[in-house]
């Protein structure tokens, strides 16, 4: 089941539309309405909420880029295997 989910995820990430969607989503998440939501005096573990939002967004963007590169490399590996046969 995990393998099937992984293959489906990588197929969807190979689409250029998903690249554009994640880029636009990243731009939207770093602009006024969302930043203002987290710009509060509240603290979580004595760290301002806005800092946690930026660090969390940064970590998620790195994860998404990692998944995109894995999907692209998987595509190239599949094409290489197909040429050898």
VMD Tcl script that builds the backbone (N, CA, C; Angstrom):
set m [mol new atoms 255]
animate dup $m
set s [atomselect $m all]
$s set {name element resname resid chain x y z} {
  {N N UNK 1 A 0.827 -1.194 0.000}
  {CA C UNK 1 A 0.000 0.000 0.000}
  {C C UNK 1 A 0.870 1.256 0.000}
  {N N UNK 2 A 1.944 1.263 0.811}
  {CA C UNK 2 A 2.824 2.417 0.876}
  {C C UNK 2 A 3.487 2.670 -0.474}
  {N N UNK 3 A 3.894 1.595 -1.156}
  {CA C UNK 3 A 4.547 1.727 -2.452}
  {C C UNK 3 A 3.593 2.332 -3.483}
  {N N UNK 4 A 2.335 1.895 -3.452}
  {CA C UNK 4 A 1.350 2.431 -4.389}
  {C C UNK 4 A 1.121 3.926 -4.141}
  {N N UNK 5 A 1.029 4.310 -2.868}
  {CA C UNK 5 A 0.864 5.723 -2.514}
  {C C UNK 5 A 2.060 6.535 -2.978}
  {N N UNK 6 A 3.251 6.002 -2.772}
  {CA C UNK 6 A 4.476 6.695 -3.161}
  {C C UNK 6 A 4.544 6.898 -4.680}
  {N N UNK 7 A 4.198 5.859 -5.427}
  {CA C UNK 7 A 4.227 5.964 -6.884}
  {C C UNK 7 A 3.209 6.992 -7.365}
  {N N UNK 8 A 2.028 6.987 -6.806}
  {CA C UNK 8 A 0.999 7.960 -7.191}
  {C C UNK 8 A 1.425 9.390 -6.848}
  {N N UNK 9 A 2.041 9.558 -5.675}
  {CA C UNK 9 A 2.514 10.881 -5.283}
  {C C UNK 9 A 3.568 11.383 -6.248}
  {N N UNK 10 A 4.514 10.546 -6.605}
  {CA C UNK 10 A 5.576 10.957 -7.520}
  {C C UNK 10 A 5.031 11.229 -8.922}
  {N N UNK 11 A 4.015 10.499 -9.346}
  {CA C UNK 11 A 3.403 10.778 -10.654}
  {C C UNK 11 A 2.776 12.165 -10.667}
  {N N UNK 12 A 2.114 12.516 -9.581}
  {CA C UNK 12 A 1.473 13.828 -9.513}
  {C C UNK 12 A 2.493 14.952 -9.395}
  {N N UNK 13 A 3.605 14.695 -8.706}
  {CA C UNK 13 A 4.620 15.732 -8.543}
  {C C UNK 13 A 5.403 15.983 -9.817}
  {N N UNK 14 A 5.354 15.054 -10.764}
  {CA C UNK 14 A 6.050 15.269 -12.028}
  {C C UNK 14 A 5.337 16.287 -12.899}
  {N N UNK 15 A 4.091 16.561 -12.620}
  {CA C UNK 15 A 3.321 17.512 -13.412}
  {C C UNK 15 A 3.796 18.934 -13.150}
  {N N UNK 16 A 3.927 19.701 -14.205}
  {CA C UNK 16 A 4.377 21.081 -14.060}
  {C C UNK 16 A 3.350 21.923 -13.315}
  {N N UNK 17 A 2.092 21.554 -13.402}
  {CA C UNK 17 A 1.054 22.307 -12.700}
  {C C UNK 17 A 1.266 22.252 -11.199}
  {N N UNK 18 A 1.729 21.113 -10.690}
  {CA C UNK 18 A 1.943 21.006 -9.246}
  {C C UNK 18 A 3.101 21.891 -8.809}
  {N N UNK 19 A 4.116 22.060 -9.658}
  {CA C UNK 19 A 5.218 22.972 -9.351}
  {C C UNK 19 A 4.677 24.395 -9.209}
  {N N UNK 20 A 3.833 24.794 -10.148}
  {CA C UNK 20 A 3.280 26.151 -10.128}
  {C C UNK 20 A 2.376 26.339 -8.918}
  {N N UNK 21 A 1.570 25.344 -8.607}
  {CA C UNK 21 A 0.656 25.444 -7.469}
  {C C UNK 21 A 1.441 25.622 -6.171}
  {N N UNK 22 A 2.487 24.837 -5.954}
  {CA C UNK 22 A 3.273 24.968 -4.730}
  {C C UNK 22 A 4.028 26.290 -4.676}
  {N N UNK 23 A 4.498 26.795 -5.809}
  {CA C UNK 23 A 5.178 28.085 -5.837}
  {C C UNK 23 A 4.218 29.207 -5.446}
  {N N UNK 24 A 3.041 29.211 -6.052}
  {CA C UNK 24 A 2.049 30.253 -5.743}
  {C C UNK 24 A 1.591 30.135 -4.298}
  {N N UNK 25 A 1.401 28.918 -3.815}
  {CA C UNK 25 A 1.010 28.718 -2.423}
  {C C UNK 25 A 2.087 29.257 -1.479}
  {N N UNK 26 A 3.354 29.030 -1.805}
  {CA C UNK 26 A 4.440 29.565 -0.990}
  {C C UNK 26 A 4.447 31.081 -0.968}
  {N N UNK 27 A 4.196 31.703 -2.120}
  {CA C UNK 27 A 4.134 33.164 -2.168}
  {C C UNK 27 A 2.971 33.704 -1.337}
  {N N UNK 28 A 1.838 33.051 -1.450}
  {CA C UNK 28 A 0.661 33.498 -0.700}
  {C C UNK 28 A 0.885 33.351 0.806}
  {N N UNK 29 A 1.496 32.243 1.203}
  {CA C UNK 29 A 1.701 31.994 2.638}
  {C C UNK 29 A 2.687 32.981 3.269}
  {N N UNK 30 A 3.525 33.625 2.482}
  {CA C UNK 30 A 4.499 34.576 3.033}
  {C C UNK 30 A 4.068 36.025 2.869}
  {N N UNK 31 A 2.824 36.264 2.514}
  {CA C UNK 31 A 2.330 37.625 2.335}
  {C C UNK 31 A 1.371 38.028 3.445}
  {N N UNK 32 A 0.854 39.240 3.337}
  {CA C UNK 32 A 0.137 39.929 4.398}
  {C C UNK 32 A -0.895 39.116 5.175}
  {N N UNK 33 A -1.921 38.561 4.585}
  {CA C UNK 33 A -2.957 38.001 5.458}
  {C C UNK 33 A -2.441 36.883 6.373}
  {N N UNK 34 A -1.611 36.022 5.848}
  {CA C UNK 34 A -1.146 34.904 6.667}
  {C C UNK 34 A -0.100 35.340 7.690}
  {N N UNK 35 A 0.772 36.232 7.304}
  {CA C UNK 35 A 1.779 36.709 8.251}
  {C C UNK 35 A 1.102 37.468 9.391}
  {N N UNK 36 A 0.073 38.228 9.085}
  {CA C UNK 36 A -0.635 38.975 10.118}
  {C C UNK 36 A -1.349 38.038 11.095}
  {N N UNK 37 A -1.831 36.916 10.628}
  {CA C UNK 37 A -2.489 35.952 11.512}
  {C C UNK 37 A -1.520 35.467 12.594}
  {N N UNK 38 A -0.267 35.228 12.210}
  {CA C UNK 38 A 0.705 34.678 13.149}
  {C C UNK 38 A 1.535 35.746 13.853}
  {N N UNK 39 A 1.338 37.017 13.526}
  {CA C UNK 39 A 2.084 38.094 14.160}
  {C C UNK 39 A 1.349 38.533 15.430}
  {N N UNK 40 A 1.333 37.666 16.400}
  {CA C UNK 40 A 0.663 37.914 17.675}
  {C C UNK 40 A 1.696 37.841 18.797}
  {N N UNK 41 A 1.377 38.417 19.946}
  {CA C UNK 41 A 2.334 38.356 21.062}
  {C C UNK 41 A 2.403 36.974 21.735}
  {N N UNK 42 A 1.616 36.025 21.265}
  {CA C UNK 42 A 1.631 34.688 21.862}
  {C C UNK 42 A 2.976 34.017 21.643}
  {N N UNK 43 A 3.371 33.193 22.596}
  {CA C UNK 43 A 4.630 32.456 22.489}
  {C C UNK 43 A 4.358 30.984 22.719}
  {N N UNK 44 A 5.045 30.150 21.945}
  {CA C UNK 44 A 4.966 28.704 22.100}
  {C C UNK 44 A 6.373 28.244 22.470}
  {N N UNK 45 A 6.514 27.659 23.648}
  {CA C UNK 45 A 7.817 27.247 24.171}
  {C C UNK 45 A 8.772 28.438 24.205}
  {N N UNK 46 A 8.246 29.603 24.584}
  {CA C UNK 46 A 9.001 30.850 24.699}
  {C C UNK 46 A 9.612 31.326 23.381}
  {N N UNK 47 A 9.016 30.902 22.254}
  {CA C UNK 47 A 9.435 31.354 20.927}
  {C C UNK 47 A 8.238 32.067 20.298}
  {N N UNK 48 A 8.448 33.271 19.757}
  {CA C UNK 48 A 7.316 33.980 19.144}
  {C C UNK 48 A 6.653 33.156 18.031}
  {N N UNK 49 A 5.357 33.273 17.964}
  {CA C UNK 49 A 4.550 32.501 17.027}
  {C C UNK 49 A 4.953 32.765 15.575}
  {N N UNK 50 A 5.305 33.991 15.239}
  {CA C UNK 50 A 5.688 34.342 13.878}
  {C C UNK 50 A 6.974 33.628 13.467}
  {N N UNK 51 A 7.936 33.529 14.372}
  {CA C UNK 51 A 9.188 32.826 14.065}
  {C C UNK 51 A 8.921 31.352 13.775}
  {N N UNK 52 A 8.072 30.747 14.584}
  {CA C UNK 52 A 7.732 29.337 14.355}
  {C C UNK 52 A 7.036 29.143 13.010}
  {N N UNK 53 A 6.202 30.099 12.636}
  {CA C UNK 53 A 5.520 30.038 11.341}
  {C C UNK 53 A 6.525 30.070 10.196}
  {N N UNK 54 A 7.489 30.989 10.266}
  {CA C UNK 54 A 8.496 31.085 9.202}
  {C C UNK 54 A 9.398 29.854 9.165}
  {N N UNK 55 A 9.843 29.377 10.301}
  {CA C UNK 55 A 10.707 28.201 10.335}
  {C C UNK 55 A 9.943 26.962 9.869}
  {N N UNK 56 A 8.678 26.850 10.271}
  {CA C UNK 56 A 7.862 25.719 9.815}
  {C C UNK 56 A 7.617 25.769 8.315}
  {N N UNK 57 A 7.335 26.967 7.794}
  {CA C UNK 57 A 7.150 27.115 6.349}
  {C C UNK 57 A 8.418 26.802 5.586}
  {N N UNK 58 A 9.544 27.195 6.132}
  {CA C UNK 58 A 10.836 26.913 5.511}
  {C C UNK 58 A 11.080 25.407 5.458}
  {N N UNK 59 A 10.791 24.722 6.563}
  {CA C UNK 59 A 10.979 23.264 6.612}
  {C C UNK 59 A 10.046 22.545 5.632}
  {N N UNK 60 A 8.812 22.995 5.559}
  {CA C UNK 60 A 7.864 22.381 4.621}
  {C C UNK 60 A 8.293 22.630 3.180}
  {N N UNK 61 A 8.801 23.821 2.886}
  {CA C UNK 61 A 9.247 24.094 1.514}
  {C C UNK 61 A 10.450 23.229 1.149}
  {N N UNK 62 A 11.345 22.982 2.084}
  {CA C UNK 62 A 12.477 22.084 1.820}
  {C C UNK 62 A 11.974 20.674 1.562}
  {N N UNK 63 A 10.986 20.221 2.329}
  {CA C UNK 63 A 10.412 18.888 2.120}
  {C C UNK 63 A 9.764 18.778 0.742}
  {N N UNK 64 A 9.039 19.801 0.330}
  {CA C UNK 64 A 8.388 19.783 -0.983}
  {C C UNK 64 A 9.429 19.761 -2.098}
  {N N UNK 65 A 10.486 20.546 -1.966}
  {CA C UNK 65 A 11.546 20.544 -2.976}
  {C C UNK 65 A 12.217 19.179 -3.028}
  {N N UNK 66 A 12.434 18.567 -1.885}
  {CA C UNK 66 A 13.013 17.221 -1.838}
  {C C UNK 66 A 12.122 16.220 -2.579}
  {N N UNK 67 A 10.820 16.289 -2.331}
  {CA C UNK 67 A 9.900 15.366 -3.001}
  {C C UNK 67 A 9.874 15.608 -4.508}
  {N N UNK 68 A 9.928 16.869 -4.932}
  {CA C UNK 68 A 9.974 17.174 -6.366}
  {C C UNK 68 A 11.219 16.585 -7.006}
  {N N UNK 69 A 12.367 16.742 -6.356}
  {CA C UNK 69 A 13.601 16.211 -6.939}
  {C C UNK 69 A 13.585 14.692 -6.968}
  {N N UNK 70 A 13.015 14.059 -5.935}
  {CA C UNK 70 A 12.893 12.594 -5.943}
  {C C UNK 70 A 11.994 12.149 -7.088}
  {N N UNK 71 A 10.916 12.875 -7.334}
  {CA C UNK 71 A 9.997 12.517 -8.414}
  {C C UNK 71 A 10.680 12.662 -9.764}
  {N N UNK 72 A 11.469 13.715 -9.925}
  {CA C UNK 72 A 12.184 13.910 -11.196}
  {C C UNK 72 A 13.252 12.851 -11.390}
  {N N UNK 73 A 13.980 12.519 -10.340}
  {CA C UNK 73 A 15.012 11.487 -10.440}
  {C C UNK 73 A 14.396 10.122 -10.711}
  {N N UNK 74 A 13.247 9.852 -10.131}
  {CA C UNK 74 A 12.571 8.582 -10.370}
  {C C UNK 74 A 12.164 8.483 -11.834}
  {N N UNK 75 A 11.704 9.580 -12.398}
  {CA C UNK 75 A 11.319 9.600 -13.804}
  {C C UNK 75 A 12.525 9.321 -14.685}
  {N N UNK 76 A 13.655 9.962 -14.396}
  {CA C UNK 76 A 14.860 9.748 -15.189}
  {C C UNK 76 A 15.355 8.315 -15.061}
  {N N UNK 77 A 15.287 7.736 -13.863}
  {CA C UNK 77 A 15.719 6.357 -13.663}
  {C C UNK 77 A 14.834 5.388 -14.435}
  {N N UNK 78 A 13.524 5.651 -14.454}
  {CA C UNK 78 A 12.612 4.777 -15.192}
  {C C UNK 78 A 12.904 4.847 -16.684}
  {N N UNK 79 A 13.182 6.051 -17.193}
  {CA C UNK 79 A 13.494 6.201 -18.613}
  {C C UNK 79 A 14.802 5.507 -18.964}
  {N N UNK 80 A 15.798 5.583 -18.090}
  {CA C UNK 80 A 17.073 4.918 -18.333}
  {C C UNK 80 A 16.919 3.401 -18.381}
  {N N UNK 81 A 16.101 2.870 -17.478}
  {CA C UNK 81 A 15.872 1.426 -17.455}
  {C C UNK 81 A 15.132 0.980 -18.717}
  {N N UNK 82 A 14.206 1.810 -19.205}
  {CA C UNK 82 A 13.460 1.479 -20.394}
  {C C UNK 82 A 14.337 1.473 -21.634}
  {N N UNK 83 A 15.356 2.334 -21.678}
  {CA C UNK 83 A 16.251 2.377 -22.838}
  {C C UNK 83 A 17.182 1.199 -22.893}
  {N N UNK 84 A 17.526 0.622 -21.752}
  {CA C UNK 84 A 18.466 -0.486 -21.714}
  {C C UNK 84 A 17.862 -1.784 -22.200}
  {N N UNK 85 A 16.576 -1.911 -22.134}
  {CA C UNK 85 A 15.914 -3.166 -22.524}
  {C C UNK 85 A 15.853 -3.335 -23.984}
}
mol reanalyze $m
mol bondsrecalc $m
mol representation Tube
mol addrep $m
